[in-house]
Amino acid sequence: MNKSKINALISLLDDTDTEVINTVTDNLFKQGIEIIPQLEKVWESTLDERLQERLENVIHNIQFDTTKKNLKAWCDSGFEYVLEGAGYLAQFQFPEIDMNTLDSEIDKIKDDIWLEIGSNLTALEKVRILNYVIYDLHKYMRNTNNFYSPQNSFINQVIETKKGNPISLAIIYMSVAYKLKMPVFGVNLPKNFILAYKDEYNQHDSRNESEDTLFYINPYNKGAVLGKREIDYFIKQQNLQYDKSYYTTCTNKDIIIRLINNLILSYKKLGFKDKIERLLELSKVL
């Protein structure tokens, strides 16, 4: 649809007939994300608050629909790169996010690491280099002052502020490891989120997945290396019932679902019911 036809539709948003408004809104929604700049331009140029509100509703609905489609496409394609899923989820709140910009930030960290990592290094030696570059050189850290803030779960905000919660810092860590072709995967531990460094040579032969794990990594504690005994102690300390999933890796899709649940918890504390409803919709997409 050309610009003049879209402008003609927009002019009808000022109508008093509810049926006309619904039809026009529907038609604009179907045009997709390409018309948002045109809608925003009209929003900026009008002083009519009612028209502005209706334009905002159309814009938000288009942006939310785009987020759903992007997440579904990521899921359908095999959810291989976790940063991509986290970026699409962040578009829920920050629709202007450029995915290439997020990826380039991960590349900067990767570029500072890969020259230092040789094939002769052990897994532990490689992790020490990752930890130094991510936490000491690039200054990523846990956000203890505002733990439940939604910004800790939006990956663009984490990259911008260098602060996050256990799962968002794990996503940064995993994304760098993915770029370096290192076998680092998420472990869905309750009340925390850790990573498993897999034995890249034996993981396909073992019948017990936990035996394929060389060690665990705590991205919320500057990449501290953990053994199974530390996981046992944490589970006991938190009064959790034993579950095999606390020791084995989860999928990237599971990670994004957990990220959504974190956001739902954050918005419950803030009382934003409309955001919770939309996040539940996104969860259903996955």
C-alpha positions as CSV (number, residue, x, y, z in Angstrom):
1,M,0.0,0.0,0.0
2,N,1.5,3.4,-1.0
3,K,1.9,6.3,1.4
4,S,-1.1,8.3,0.2
5,K,-3.4,5.4,0.8
6,I,-1.9,4.9,4.3
7,N,-2.3,8.6,5.0
8,A,-5.9,8.3,3.9
9,L,-6.4,5.5,6.4
10,I,-4.7,7.4,9.2
11,S,-7.0,10.4,8.6
12,L,-10.0,8.1,9.3
13,L,-8.6,7.2,12.8
14,D,-10.2,10.5,13.9
15,D,-13.6,9.2,13.1
16,T,-16.2,8.8,15.9
17,D,-17.7,5.6,14.5
18,T,-16.3,2.6,16.4
19,E,-16.8,0.3,13.4
20,V,-14.8,2.6,11.2
21,I,-12.0,2.8,13.7
22,N,-11.8,-0.9,14.1
23,T,-11.7,-1.5,10.3
24,V,-9.0,1.2,9.8
25,T,-6.9,-0.1,12.7
26,D,-7.2,-3.6,11.2
27,N,-6.0,-2.4,7.8
28,L,-3.1,-0.5,9.2
29,F,-2.1,-3.4,11.4
30,K,-1.9,-5.7,8.3
31,Q,0.6,-3.4,6.6
32,G,3.2,-4.5,9.1
33,I,6.3,-2.9,10.6
34,E,7.2,-1.0,7.3
35,I,4.6,1.7,8.0
36,I,5.7,2.5,11.6
37,P,7.9,5.4,10.5
38,Q,4.9,7.0,8.7
39,L,2.7,6.4,11.7
40,E,5.3,8.0,14.0
41,K,5.6,11.0,11.7
42,V,1.9,11.7,11.9
43,W,2.0,11.1,15.7
44,E,4.7,13.8,16.1
45,S,2.9,16.3,13.9
46,T,-0.6,16.1,15.5
47,L,-1.8,17.8,18.7
48,D,-4.9,15.6,18.8
49,E,-4.5,13.4,21.9
50,R,-7.2,11.0,20.8
51,L,-5.5,10.4,17.4
52,Q,-2.1,10.1,19.1
53,E,-3.5,7.4,21.4
54,R,-5.0,5.4,18.5
55,L,-1.7,5.7,16.6
56,E,0.2,4.4,19.6
57,N,-2.1,1.4,19.8
58,V,-1.5,0.5,16.2
59,I,2.2,1.0,16.5
60,H,2.5,-1.1,19.7
61,N,0.3,-3.9,18.2
62,I,2.4,-4.0,15.0
63,Q,5.7,-4.1,17.1
64,F,4.4,-6.8,19.4
65,D,3.2,-8.9,16.4
66,T,6.7,-8.5,14.9
67,T,8.3,-9.7,18.1
68,K,6.1,-12.8,18.2
69,K,6.9,-13.6,14.5
70,N,10.6,-13.2,15.1
71,L,10.6,-15.4,18.2
72,K,8.6,-18.0,16.4
73,A,11.0,-18.0,13.4
74,W,14.0,-18.3,15.7
75,C,12.3,-21.2,17.5
76,D,11.3,-22.9,14.2
77,S,14.8,-22.6,12.8
78,G,16.3,-24.5,15.7
79,F,17.0,-21.8,18.3
80,E,20.8,-22.3,17.8
81,Y,22.1,-18.8,18.8
82,V,20.8,-17.8,22.2
83,L,21.6,-14.1,21.8
84,E,19.2,-13.9,18.8
85,G,16.3,-15.1,20.9
86,A,17.2,-12.7,23.8
87,G,17.4,-9.9,21.3
88,Y,14.0,-10.6,19.8
89,L,12.6,-10.8,23.3
90,A,14.1,-7.4,24.1
91,Q,12.3,-5.9,21.1
92,F,9.2,-6.4,23.2
93,Q,10.2,-3.3,25.1
94,F,12.8,-1.8,22.8
95,P,11.5,-2.3,19.2
96,E,14.2,-0.2,17.7
97,I,16.9,-2.7,18.6
98,D,19.4,-3.5,15.9
99,M,20.3,-7.2,16.1
100,N,23.6,-6.6,14.3
101,T,24.6,-4.0,16.9
102,L,24.0,-6.6,19.7
103,D,26.0,-9.2,17.8
104,S,28.9,-6.8,17.1
105,E,29.2,-6.3,20.9
106,I,29.7,-10.0,21.3
107,D,32.2,-10.0,18.5
108,K,34.2,-7.4,20.3
109,I,34.5,-9.7,23.3
110,K,35.3,-12.7,21.1
111,D,38.0,-10.8,19.2
112,D,39.7,-10.0,22.5
113,I,39.7,-13.7,23.4
114,W,40.3,-15.8,20.3
115,L,44.0,-14.8,19.7
116,E,44.8,-16.0,23.3
117,I,43.1,-19.3,22.9
118,G,45.1,-22.1,21.3
119,S,44.3,-25.7,20.7
120,N,46.9,-26.7,23.3
121,L,45.0,-25.1,26.2
122,T,42.9,-27.1,28.6
123,A,39.2,-26.3,29.1
124,L,40.0,-24.6,32.4
125,E,42.7,-22.5,30.9
126,K,40.3,-21.4,28.2
127,V,37.6,-20.5,30.8
128,R,40.2,-18.4,32.7
129,I,40.8,-16.3,29.6
130,L,37.1,-15.9,29.0
131,N,36.6,-14.8,32.6
132,Y,39.4,-12.3,32.4
133,V,38.1,-10.7,29.2
134,I,34.4,-10.7,30.0
135,Y,34.6,-9.6,33.6
136,D,37.9,-7.7,34.0
137,L,38.5,-6.3,30.5
138,H,34.9,-5.6,29.4
139,K,33.7,-5.0,33.0
140,Y,30.5,-7.2,33.1
141,M,29.2,-7.6,36.6
142,R,26.1,-8.7,38.6
143,N,23.5,-6.1,39.4
144,T,23.0,-6.5,43.1
145,N,21.5,-3.0,43.7
146,N,18.4,-3.5,41.5
147,F,18.2,-7.3,41.1
148,Y,14.5,-7.4,40.1
149,S,14.6,-4.6,37.6
150,P,13.3,-5.6,34.1
151,Q,16.5,-4.0,32.6
152,N,18.4,-7.0,33.9
153,S,16.5,-9.3,31.6
154,F,16.7,-7.1,28.4
155,I,19.9,-8.1,26.7
156,N,20.4,-4.7,25.1
157,Q,20.3,-3.0,28.5
158,V,22.7,-5.6,29.9
159,I,25.2,-4.9,27.1
160,E,24.8,-1.2,27.6
161,T,25.1,-1.1,31.4
162,K,27.4,-4.1,31.7
163,K,25.2,-5.3,34.5
164,G,22.8,-8.2,34.6
165,N,21.2,-11.1,36.5
166,P,22.4,-14.7,36.5
167,I,20.6,-15.7,33.3
168,S,21.4,-12.5,31.2
169,L,25.1,-12.7,32.1
170,A,24.9,-16.4,31.2
171,I,23.5,-15.5,27.8
172,I,26.5,-13.1,27.2
173,Y,28.9,-15.8,28.3
174,M,27.3,-18.5,26.1
175,S,27.1,-16.2,23.1
176,V,30.9,-15.5,23.3
177,A,31.6,-19.2,23.8
178,Y,29.3,-20.0,20.8
179,K,31.4,-17.7,18.6
180,L,34.5,-19.4,19.8
181,K,33.0,-22.9,19.2
182,M,33.4,-23.8,22.8
183,P,31.0,-26.4,24.3
184,V,29.3,-24.2,26.9
185,F,25.6,-24.7,27.6
186,G,23.0,-23.5,30.0
187,V,21.8,-25.4,33.1
188,N,18.4,-24.4,34.5
189,L,19.3,-24.4,38.1
190,P,16.5,-22.8,40.3
191,K,17.3,-19.5,42.1
192,N,20.4,-19.2,39.9
193,F,21.5,-20.1,36.4
194,I,24.8,-21.8,35.6
195,L,26.6,-23.2,32.6
196,A,28.1,-26.6,31.9
197,Y,31.4,-27.0,30.0
198,K,31.0,-30.3,28.1
199,D,33.6,-32.8,27.2
200,E,33.7,-32.1,23.4
201,Y,35.3,-35.5,22.7
202,N,33.2,-37.8,24.8
203,Q,29.7,-36.2,25.1
204,H,28.2,-38.2,22.2
205,D,29.3,-41.5,23.7
206,S,28.2,-41.3,27.3
207,R,24.8,-42.6,28.4
208,N,24.7,-40.2,31.3
209,E,24.8,-36.6,30.2
210,S,26.1,-35.3,33.5
211,E,29.2,-37.5,32.9
212,D,29.9,-35.4,29.8
213,T,30.2,-32.3,31.9
214,L,33.8,-31.5,32.7
215,F,32.8,-28.7,35.2
216,Y,30.2,-26.0,35.8
217,I,30.6,-22.2,35.5
218,N,28.8,-19.6,37.5
219,P,28.5,-16.5,35.3
220,Y,26.9,-14.5,38.1
221,N,30.1,-14.9,40.1
222,K,32.7,-13.8,37.5
223,G,32.8,-17.2,35.9
224,A,33.7,-19.2,39.0
225,V,34.3,-22.9,38.2
226,L,32.1,-25.3,40.1
227,G,32.0,-29.1,40.5
228,K,29.1,-31.4,41.1
229,R,29.7,-31.2,44.8
230,E,29.0,-27.4,44.8
231,I,25.7,-28.0,43.0
232,D,24.8,-30.6,45.6
233,Y,25.5,-28.2,48.4
234,F,23.5,-25.4,46.7
235,I,20.5,-27.6,46.2
236,K,20.7,-28.7,49.9
237,Q,21.2,-25.1,51.1
238,Q,18.1,-23.9,49.1
239,N,16.0,-26.8,50.4
240,L,15.3,-28.0,46.8
241,Q,14.3,-31.6,45.9
242,Y,16.8,-33.4,43.7
243,D,16.1,-33.1,40.0
244,K,18.3,-34.4,37.2
245,S,17.7,-31.2,35.2
246,Y,19.7,-29.3,37.8
247,Y,22.9,-31.0,36.6
248,T,22.1,-31.4,32.9
249,T,22.0,-28.9,30.0
250,C,18.8,-27.2,28.8
251,T,17.9,-25.8,25.4
252,N,18.3,-22.2,24.3
253,K,14.5,-22.1,24.0
254,D,14.3,-23.1,27.7
255,I,16.6,-20.2,28.5
256,I,14.4,-17.6,26.7
257,I,11.3,-19.0,28.5
258,R,13.1,-18.6,31.8
259,L,14.0,-15.0,30.7
260,I,10.4,-14.4,30.0
261,N,9.4,-15.7,33.5
262,N,12.0,-13.4,35.0
263,L,10.4,-10.4,33.3
264,I,6.9,-11.6,34.4
265,L,8.2,-11.6,38.0
266,S,9.7,-8.1,37.6
267,Y,6.5,-6.7,36.2
268,K,4.4,-8.3,38.9
269,K,6.5,-6.5,41.4
270,L,5.9,-3.2,39.5
271,G,2.2,-4.0,38.9
272,F,2.2,-3.8,35.1
273,K,-0.6,-6.3,34.2
274,D,-0.7,-5.4,30.5
275,K,3.0,-6.3,30.1
276,I,2.5,-9.6,32.0
277,E,-0.3,-10.6,29.6
278,R,1.8,-9.9,26.6
279,L,4.8,-11.8,28.0
280,L,2.5,-14.8,28.6
281,E,1.6,-14.6,24.9
282,L,5.2,-14.6,24.0
283,S,5.8,-17.6,26.2
284,K,3.0,-19.5,24.3
285,V,4.8,-18.8,21.0
286,L,7.8,-20.8,22.4
